[in-house]
Amino acid sequence: MLAALLFLLAHMFAGVLCHGHHIEPRDNQAPISDPKLSINGVPYATRAYWMRQANLALPGPCPFAAFGSVIVNHTANNGLGQLVCTGANSNRQTGNPTLHGEIAAINNCTTILTDPKGPYKLSPTTAMAAFTQLTLYTNAESCPMCASAIRWAGFREYVYGTSIDALVNGGWGQIRIASADIFRQSFDLPNPSRLMGGVLTNETDPYFAWQFDPEAPCPPGCGRSQGAATGCVAK
């Protein structure tokens, strides 16, 4: 399985060298409005599976900033896809304000892909090219910093659950620039990327609804505690 991935990455990188900076038409950057379709050969049930894995990437069932991400190779594992790395919001733990779940996942993937003792052993240049064959799932729509990082990385696909609008309605402070707007303004970049939003929101929304609303139910695996500063704690 890993050998097949390496072959794919090497073949893909050779194509990048041959074709150069081919720019797709602007229309190919448009978001997909109906995520329940089979898109790029991946059915909705598979999308839902990986969105659940993004929730499971969290360090616990009810962290305050419950932003989790996974990065997946959909060309492996007989169609289900293969997990390459995970990431969760770590800015409070590290003091680094940029370590949102997506940035943490990209950093983790870079380490894994280029580790000389790891499964891939890619050069830095080939690792950068590899992102164009991968999909990033995040349980909440990316802020403009992360959405821009996703486009700079050239991910083949970007899939999110809870929207920025839902976060704002739940009391979260956000920079109110939608990922779709970032994508529409990134058509000069060489690698087109599919955007899919609103995937499995019935399961992702609860992770962000309770922090500023004492009446909101806690996420699965958590319960209300009067003594807890954040309201929801693991059962």
Protein Blocks (a to p, Z undefined) as FASTA:
>chain_A
ZZmmmmmmmmmmmmmmmnopadddfklmpccfblkbceehiafklmmmmmmmmmmmpgbf
bbfblcdcddddfkgghhnopcfbdcddfklmnopaklcfklmmmmmmmmmmmmmkbmno
pafklmmmmmmmcccddfbdcdfklmmmmmmnopabdcdfbdfklmmmnopacddddfkl
mmmmmmmpmbdcdddehihklmmmmmmmmmmomkbccdehiacdfkbmnlpacZZ
